[in-house]
């Protein structure tokens, strides 16, 4: 990260929304040469086959640079899509979509989120439809904030195949190749963050027809299939962003040890010491929580769903606290975009409290699961 990737990050200012494919290819070649490419991919597909506990160590190190996950081919959304395809796709679909994705010769996107009043934090609001036609399905709808859509080889599209908005089921996932008639990217959305390759796009599906063989998983079971991706993807997001927090803290520690103020180094001042200590606590607590969640997912524990929400909420907020404190400690240097990366990191980590479910949605789910064993049946009419 320090010798190869961070210099490339500095050169592009951490912004890769419209970066050339050559940048990605160069970084990924360097990762292959170093023997660290695709750490999470099963060995059958050319990766290292690390479980989530192993990924926690490597992904945090990759996240030390904003471009590290891209270099190792473990960045969102491709990393989550690889996991989903490996678990859900047919053998033919794996050969067609997973193999090039794992090799880094193709990119992908996951088209779930829609403009209001469509699916967002509440996936049941899904409005994009897929209707049976001779030989396959016709997809109609609008998606937005679809990361990596520009230049992607294919999209995994969530569409409603039964029921209506608000219904808990009735969704299906489809594999839609780039260039399929009826699918068009209508704009790239300018966003606070800029470090996710190819940015975030709005996509329109207007009479987009795909074959029956393009169904990923089972018809009307798309929400269940997406859960295979969702829990691990939330956790790997935490791993990568924890690396960014660690980098911010290292910059703050370096500044605290070298900057003189009021007759002593900043690190000797009580208020600065408190901020540094609180950041160390947030980093260590986040790392421990991620490893616990990874263990629950690796072992198939029933507690995994609860812990992925707990981990996502805590780590997203802890990372923001760590970077914010680092900016404060570094003062003018902290908000200088050219002289230090902290301003860039600050901009990048803020959306993490929204991505993969806002903290408020996770807190709602956490509390609901926690109280469920203690909920008493409501008395019926016969009970008086």
N, C-alpha and C positions, 0 to 999 in steps of 0.2 A: 504493500500500500504506500509506504513512504517513498520508496525508490522509483516506482514506475507509475502508479496511479495518481498520486497526489500532484506530481508535476503536470500530468495531463489535465487534471481538474483545474489547476491554476491557469493553465493556458486557455481553457474555455470558460473560465469564471464559474464553473459548476453548472452551467446552463446547457442542457442537451435536448431541449424541446425540439429544436430544428437542426440538431447536429448531424453530420454526414454519417452514413453507415461505415465509412472507412475508420472513424474513431472507434466505434464498437468492435470492428474486426481486428484492429490493431491491438486494443486492450485484451481482447479474448485470445489472440495469438500469444501474447505475452503470458497470460495465465496458463495456457496449454504448455508453453515452454517451461514454465515454473512448476508444472505438475499439480496445479491447484484448481484446474477448470472443472466446473460442474460437480461440486462436492456432494450435492444432495441427490444426484441422478443415480439410479441403480446401475451397477456395473454392467448389466446386460446392454445398456444404452450408452456406455462409454464414460460413466461418471465414477465417483468414489463410493457411492452407496452408503453415505453416512446416515445414521438415524437422527432423529431430531435433537437428541442430546449432543451428538457430535456436531450437528449443524449449528447449535447454539454458540459453540466456541468459534467456528470458522466464520459464520455470518456476522458476529460481532466484530471480528477483525476486519472483514470486508467492509463493513459499514463505517469504519474509521475514515474512509474517503467516500464522498458522495457518489463516485463512479466505481467504487470497489465491487458492489454487487453486479453491476453491468459487466465488469471485466471477468468475474468468475461465473457468469451466466446463472446467477442465483438472485436476480432482481425481479421485483414485481413488474408486470403480472405473469411473466413467463414461468417463474419458479412455481407459483401456485398452479398454473395450468399444466405443467409437467406432472405434478403430483396427481392432479385430477385425472389426466389421461392415463397415467400408469395404473390407477386404481379402477377406473370406470370404463375406459374405451375397449372396443373389440380389438382383436389382434390386428386386423386389417387397418383399423383407425390408428393404432399405435405405430405401425410401420409408416403410414402416410403422414401423421401429424407429430407424434412424439419423437420419432427418430431425428428428423431435422431440427426440431426445437431443442432437443438435448445436445445436439452437435453444434448449435449456434448458427446454423445456416438458414434458420427461419426465425421469425418473431411472431408473437400472437397477442391477442387481447381478449378480455372477458367482458362481454356486453350485457350488463345487468341493469345498471342505473339509468333512470329515465328522468326527464324534466318533470316538475310538478304538474299535475297531481300523480304522476307515475311512481314507480318503485324507487325508493331510496333507502333510508334506514328501515322502513317497513317494506319488505319484499312482497308482501301480499297485495300491495297496490299495483302490481305488475299489469301493464296495459298493452304492451306489444303482444300481438296475437300470431299464432301459427295455425293455419287452416289446411285440412287435408285437400289435396288436389290429385289428379291422376299421376301416379308415380312418385309422390312425395308430399311436400308441405310448402305453403305460401306464407311468408313472414311479412307482417306489416307493423310498423311502429317507429318510434324514435328513441334513440339512446343518447345519453350525454355523459361527459366525464369518463370516457372510455380510454383508459391509459394505454399508450403504445399502438393505437389503431393505425396511425400514419405509417405506411410501409410494412404493416404486419402481413404475414402470409395467410392467416386465417383468424377468424373470430369464433369464440364460443358464445353463442347468443341464447339468452333466456327469453322464452316466449310462452304465452299462455295458450294451452291447447284445450282447456276446458274451464268452465266456471267463469267468473268475472272478477274485476278488481275488488279486493277485500277478502276473497276466498283464500283459505290457508293452503290449498293444493292446486293442482291443475297446470303446473308449469313443466316445460320440457326444455332441455338443452340441445342446441343444434351446432354442428360444425359448419361454418360458412366460409368458403374460400374467398380470398381477396379477388376482386374483379367479377364476382357473381352478379349478373344483371339484377338491378333492383336494390342493391346495397351501395350507398354512396356516403362518403365523408363530406359533410357540408361546412364544417369549420373546425379550426383548432382554438380551444378556449384558453385565453390568457389567464394564468393563475399565479398565486403567490409563490408556489414552489416551481422549480425549473429543472430538477435533477433527474426526473424520470424520463427515460429515453423516448423521444417522439411525442412527448406531452400528452394532453388529454383532448379528446375529440368528441364532436357530436356527429352521430351517424343516423341516417334515415334508411329505413327498410320499406320499400314501396313495391309490392308484388315480387319480392325476392323468393324465388323457388329453389328448393334444395331437395335432393333425393331422400328416400327412406333410409338409405345407409348413412345419412348425415346426422341422424339422431344419436346423441351421446347419452348413453344410459337408457332408462326406460321412459316411455311416454307417460306424461302426467306425474313423473317422479323427479322432476328437475330440482325442486327445492331440496329434496333429500339428497340427491346427488351432489348438489353444490355444498352441502355440509361436509362432504369428504374433503373439499378444498378449503372451506372457510376457517375451521379451527386451526389447522396447521398454518394457513396463510397469515392469520392474525398473529400467531406466535412468531413466525419468521420475520414479520414486520418489526416486532419488538426487538428481535435479535439485531437486525440491521441498524435500527435507530439507536439502540444502546451504544453501538460503536461510534455514532456521531456524538452522543453525549460524552463518551469517554474522551474523544478528541477535544471537545470544548473544555472539559475539565482539565486536561493536560495543558491547554493554552492558558487557562486561568491560573494553574499552579506555577507555570513558568513565569507568568507576569507577577504573581504574588511574591515569588522568590527573588525577582530581579528589580522590580520597580521600587524606588525609594520615595517615601512620602512622610512628612511630619517626623523626619529624623530616623526612620526605620524602614525596613522592607514592608511592603503591603501585607505580607503573610504574617507579620508580627502584630498586626492590628486586630483587635478582638472581633469587630464586626465582619471583617474579611475572613477571619478564621471560622466564624460561624457559618458563613456561606460555603466555604470550602468543605467544611465538615458535613454540612447538610447534603451537599452534592455527592460526597463519598458515600454517605448513607443511602441516598437515592439510587446510585449506581449499583452498589452491592445488593440492596434489596431487590432491585429489578433483575439483576443477574440470577439471584437465587430463585425468584418467582418464575422466571423463564425456564430455568432448568427443571423446576418441579413440574411445570406445565408440560414441558417436553417429555418428561418421564411418564406422566399420566397418558399422553397421546401415544407414546411408543408402546406402552403396555396395554393399551385399549381400555383404560379405566373409565368407569361411568362418570367419574368426577371431572373428566377432561373438558366437557362443555362449560362447566362452571368456571374452571380455572382459566380457560382461554379468555373468557370475558373479564375475569379479575385481572389477569396479566395484561391484557390489552389496555384496560382502563388505567391501571396503576402506572405501567411503563410509559404510556403516551404522555401522561401528566408529569411523571418524574423526569422524562427526557426534556420536556419543555422547561421545567424548573432548573435543571442543570445548565442548559444553554443560556437561559435568561440570567442566571447568577454569573456565568462566565462573562457575558456581555457587560454586566454591571461592574464586575471586578476590573475588567480591562478598560472601562471608561471610553474615552474617545477612540482608542484603538479597537475596542469591541464593536463600534458601529461604523468603522471604516471598512468599506467593501473591498478596497484595493490592498490594504496593508495587513489584514488578517481575515481568516475565513469565518469569523464568528457571526458577522452580519448575515452571511450566506446561510450558515447553519441555522440561525434563528428563523430565517424565512422558510427554510425547508421543513423544520420539525413542527411548525404550528399546525399544518393540515393533518398531521398524524392523529390529532385528537378528534378528527372527523372521519378520516378514512377507515374503512372496515368497521363501521359503526361508531357513531359519536359516543362519548363517555356517558351521556344521559341515557341512551338506549341500553348500553351495557349495564348500567346501574339498575335500571328497571328489571332487566333479565336476571341479574344477580340476586336481587331482593326476592323476586318471584320464586326462583329455585330454592332459596334459603328457607323461605317460609312454608314451602309446599309440604314438608313432612309434619308440620305442626298445625296444618289447617284442619279444622273439625268439620264434619259434614253438617250442612244446614238442616235444621229440623224440618220435617215435612208436616203437612196438615194434621196427620194422625198423631203427631208427637205433641200437639197442643202448643 
